[in-house]
């Protein structure tokens, strides 16, 4: 398979990429904060002739507090709720595959991440492996749904999924 040197080289490259990403994030954050500070100084200098130094600092400080207030309000109160007309429209359309997948992803986010990661890695390789991953992911979600519903028979979904897999894996005769 892989030699120890190949694995070490791969780990070094991955670590270097992670460090570069963190440093890039820090640099971009510093530039963003520095740019915002410079914009506030420019606004203060532009307002000073009309309202004086104290008034200019008060206006820019009030603007900053307003932005912070909006940020924390949105953070603690969540996203804006949908209007009644749009929610009623969704009910009239009926269930679609996209809605079903979005509900599955919101109910089981970590499983969805793992399935997406596995599919991303195997997308360019064996199609049988990809099909097996999709089936096992769906079986895993079925078992999770059965456990959420309070059913104690969680193995029925797994045995059905394994039967489906063995039927798909059997060579054509």
Number of C-alpha atoms within 10 A of each C-alpha: 4 6 8 9 9 11 11 11 12 12 12 12 12 12 12 12 12 12 12 12 12 12 12 12 12 12 12 12 12 12 12 12 12 12 12 12 12 12 13 18 15 13 15 22 15 13 18 15 11 10 14 14 14 11 15 21 19 14 16 18 14 12 13 13 12 12 12 12 12 11 11 12 12 12 10 8 9 9 9 7 8 9 8 8 8 9 11 11 10 12 9 8 8 8 10 10 8 9 12 10 12 13 12 17 15 10 15 14 13 11 17 18 12 12 17 15 12 16 17 12 11 15 12 9 11 9 11 12 14 18 15 18 18 16 17 18 19 19 21 17 20 19 20 17 17 17 13 11 9 10 10 10 11 16 13 14 19 18 12 12 21 16 12 15 16 12 11 14 12 8 7 6 3
